Each structure stands twice: as structure tokens, then as C-alpha cells.
Amino acid sequence: MPGPTVTIFNANSLGATMSVNNGAQFTMPAASPMNWSPSTPAVGGPSWSYAGAAPNVLAPGINTLTITPAGSLQPFVTAMTLSPNVQWNSLQLYIFFNSYGEASWIVLNAGQFVNGNVQLHS
């Protein structure tokens, strides 16, 4: 069964790097400061596998995200659970930074909300 496309957006004015399941880091461009819409999607981000999470591979179940905003000394590390009961078609992950100490994320499937973490603390 083919997996969904995976698109990651940074909805903050700070650029950031991310690692998925301890894989290679990739860059998330900052959002446009005029209207705060997410910029171009991250390049070099994770792929998808129904077989299980792996470095730089998202999968149903628990996935570890390591997110470092530009200028931050410490990354945010959080677990993101993706339901195995969802028919994944097109996964979009949006990252939001509230400050250098807080971040949030939401996951959409084909544009519809699936899961989120309102606040993470470093």
C-alpha cells in the first residue's frame, strides 16, 4: 500500500531545523512575516512507511520529533502519535513556536485535523 505524501510547514517567523526519529536534520524555512502564512515546505524531510517508524521515516504509532528554532540553544523533543486507524492520504505537519521555550504542532490528513500538541516546553 503506498503511503501518503508528507509535507512539513514552519508557521513561525524563525527558521528551524528538524529531525524525525533521530534521522538527518533538515531545514524548515520561516513563514512570511507579512501574513504569517507558512513558507515553502521543508525540503529533505521524512518519507512514510506503514511498516514502522525509522530514522527520517514517519509511520503510524509513536514518532520522535526534534525541532530547533534558529538562535535556540536547545531543541524541543516530543513524541507525535499517528493513528494506525486513519486512511493516510496526504499528511501535513505544521510547527508553531510560541517563544524560545514553547512550541506547538498539528497534523492534518488531506487538510483535515487529525492530531496536535498545543504546547511543548524545552
ZIZI-V52782 format. One record per residue. N is the residue number from 0. RES is the residue in one letter. PHI is phi in degrees with one decimal (* if undefined). Layout:
n/res/phi
N/RES/PHI
N/RES/PHI
This chain:
n/res/phi
0/M/*
1/P/-68.5
2/G/-90.0
3/P/-75.7
4/T/-71.4
5/V/-117.7
6/T/-127.1
7/I/-119.2
8/F/-118.8
9/N/-102.6
10/A/-99.6
11/N/-127.8
12/S/-75.2
13/L/-94.4
14/G/-67.8
15/A/-155.8
16/T/-116.3
17/M/-141.0
18/S/-129.0
19/V/-112.7
20/N/53.1
21/N/61.2
22/G/-84.9
23/A/-63.9
24/Q/-72.2
25/F/-135.7
26/T/-94.6
27/M/-113.5
28/P/-60.7
29/A/-70.5
30/A/-73.5
31/S/-69.8
32/P/-70.7
33/M/-76.9
34/N/-126.6
35/W/59.2
36/S/-76.8
37/P/-56.7
38/S/-78.9
39/T/-61.0
40/P/-62.4
41/A/-60.0
42/V/-109.6
43/G/84.0
44/G/-76.2
45/P/-73.9
46/S/-102.8
47/W/-128.6
48/S/-148.2
49/Y/-77.3
50/A/-77.0
51/G/142.6
52/A/-66.3
53/A/-152.6
54/P/-54.1
55/N/62.6
56/V/-134.8
57/L/-85.5
58/A/-157.0
59/P/-56.9
60/G/109.2
61/I/-89.4
62/N/-124.2
63/T/-100.8
64/L/-109.0
65/T/-119.1
66/I/-121.2
67/T/-124.9
68/P/-68.9
69/A/-56.2
70/G/88.1
71/S/-85.1
72/L/-85.7
73/Q/-126.3
74/P/-82.6
75/F/-91.5
76/V/-124.1
77/T/-145.2
78/A/-96.2
79/M/-118.8
80/T/-95.7
81/L/-111.4
82/S/-66.7
83/P/-77.8
84/N/-94.4
85/V/-99.9
86/Q/-81.6
87/W/-72.3
88/N/-111.7
89/S/-153.1
90/L/-89.4
91/Q/-119.2
92/L/-114.6
93/Y/-109.8
94/I/-109.6
95/F/-127.1
96/F/-104.9
97/N/-86.9
98/S/-170.4
99/Y/-72.3
100/G/-112.5
101/E/-138.8
102/A/-145.5
103/S/-137.1
104/W/-149.7
105/I/-135.7
106/V/-119.5
107/L/-115.0
108/N/-121.7
109/A/52.4
110/G/85.7
111/Q/-109.9
112/F/-58.2
113/V/-120.1
114/N/-158.2
115/G/-169.1
116/N/-129.3
117/V/-65.3
118/Q/-152.7
119/L/-119.7
120/H/-115.3
121/S/-81.0
